[in-house]
């Protein structure tokens, strides 16, 4: 009887040791996962804002703990920015964070107020963020009612076209009080009216047909191009 008792005790001790080893392994495994830091961060949807600005604003620049990170709080921080209309942070596989940003598109810099005008109708003073925005400058005063329509027209211009406009001047004549002159980066000039601002989105297509000539593109009355000698 004594021999059988000894054998059973050894078996129980061995089984207990296995259980302890498994539990210890699970404990340290779970601890490692919970303490694991973010390995990769991807920023999507930005054109004007730099990644460093986004990461610092969200509080993830130092690659924080992945599991413990509160994405809702990070999104709240991002949404406080004048330049962001909406943000979404997703946790992906392999400890990757995906930051999806919807920008408040900067439309132009108003030299009369020394402020940047954004697509949500808000304005921002010059700072370290917007100083590198590639957007046109409004050079002169625009009457209030026309100014509101001008902002709506500017909001219709696509980002890749907007970056090709250096300056804009309110240029009414006897026939049209809604007339504007756009100075393009490539040296061309474009006349537009408030109701035709969307036409500038076809600028790239038009330029390819000019065969390298520089001149004035009249989109205010008809569509014709006058070569500058």
Beta strands, then each sheet from edge to edge (+ up, - down):
strand 1: 40-44
strand 2: 84-92
strand 3: 96-103
strand 4: 106-110
strand 5: 115-118
strand 6: 123-125
strand 7: 136-138
strand 8: 165-170
strand 9: 179-184
strand 10: 189-193
strand 11: 215-218
strand 12: 224-227
sheet 1: 1+ 3+ 2-
sheet 2: 6+ 5- 4+ 7+ 8+ 9- 10+ 11+ 12-
end
